Amino acid sequence: MSNENITKEEVAAIFPKVAETMADALGCDVEKVKLDASLIGDLGAESIDFLDIIFRLERAFKVKIPRGKIVEDARGDLSESAFEQSGIVSDAGAARLKSFLSEVPADRFKTPLKSAEIPKLFTVETFCKMVIRQQRATAAAGGAKPA
Amino acid sequence: MDGHFQAFTFVNRITAIQPGTSVRGNYLIPPGIADFPQSLVGEAVGQLAAWGAMAAVDFKCRPVAGLAGQIELLSSVRPGQTLELSAELESVDTEAVSYRGEASADGIPVIRLQNCVGPMMPLEEFDDPQSLREHFAVLCGNGSTLGGFGGIPPLAFSRNGGELGKSARATLQVPASAPFFADHFPRRPVFPGTLLMNLNLQLAAALAAEIPGRWELRTISDVKLRSFIPPGEQLELEAKLDACTKNSVTVIVETRKEKKLIGGARVSFAPGGNS
């Protein structure tokens, strides 16, 4: 699923609600939730926080967000074995990730990149874009209009 | 009897189940125990939801305590009462189950849980999948043996500091062995999050009692359990006053092992009667 046509305006429109949702989940001040903040590195999120954030975003935006959705969308039509082998993201997989996570500064992509470390790349904007994609998917399926 | 499906099991029978969608059941609080705190009523609802979730994924995974958005404490219960339990599974897959649920006793609502999420873990790490399948069949049939829970054993929990009306601190020495570890869980003993919550609530109530007025526990929100607690761990609990008005007192409870945050919640009190 492409994200090239997600505009800055679209991201800006939902960012305040995403930031508020994340601040509630992480128990931090909303001012700390910047668009380019890394969830793990800057906001101290743990795996249970990711789960919390996903479910809160689902309720806040009335969309369904399947677990593992970001990586699944990044992988696109690459097979799992072409995307990663033995826990290491392949060159082709890394290229897909860099393109898909275009909001993440290039220097945050390690080489080699362990699959388990992909969530360290995610920023607040990554989640904004995920919500927008799911809003579009919901609308395309004839569901509720974006909240 | 080794305590499995007895020592910390709070569902006697599943009376109706729509796979992956909803489940109803009941539990007789053993008449001989001293008390049955509301946190264990919440455990009973969570266990019912867990059976529904495990059945939905063919017992490949099991949920563990994680998140509870809001828990309304509506009334207390007595030993000897039968809890009527229900859980609606909002979503379930091999990553997580989200659900809401209720319990009532003698037709009176006891507890209501909303926006609960349990991370799903590989079942084999915690228990024998086949024995769980077999016990699930028993629960869906005539039900299990009654009276296995012998009450909460004494826990080494002592208040050790704080500031009057503003904060309260306590230490919990999790026992190295206890009957509930045989059931929670046979292959990986974990101190139950609901027992920790019970102690958090006691500490929050002790802090609320230091504030003028008479305060009754009403709601627990934003419950988050971040780590498993193995036997023998020493934990530091803290309750901090977050807000106080004439209509409510809100307390933040947090549990740490050394500096690492293990869990937390927001506890709300409302004015009680007979002040």
Interface residues (C-beta under 8 A of the other chain):
Chain A: D24 G27 E46 S47 I48 D49 L51 D52 F55 R59 K64 P66 R67 G68
Chain B: G66 L67 S91 D93 E95 A96 S98 N115 V117 P119 D222 K224 L225 R226 G264
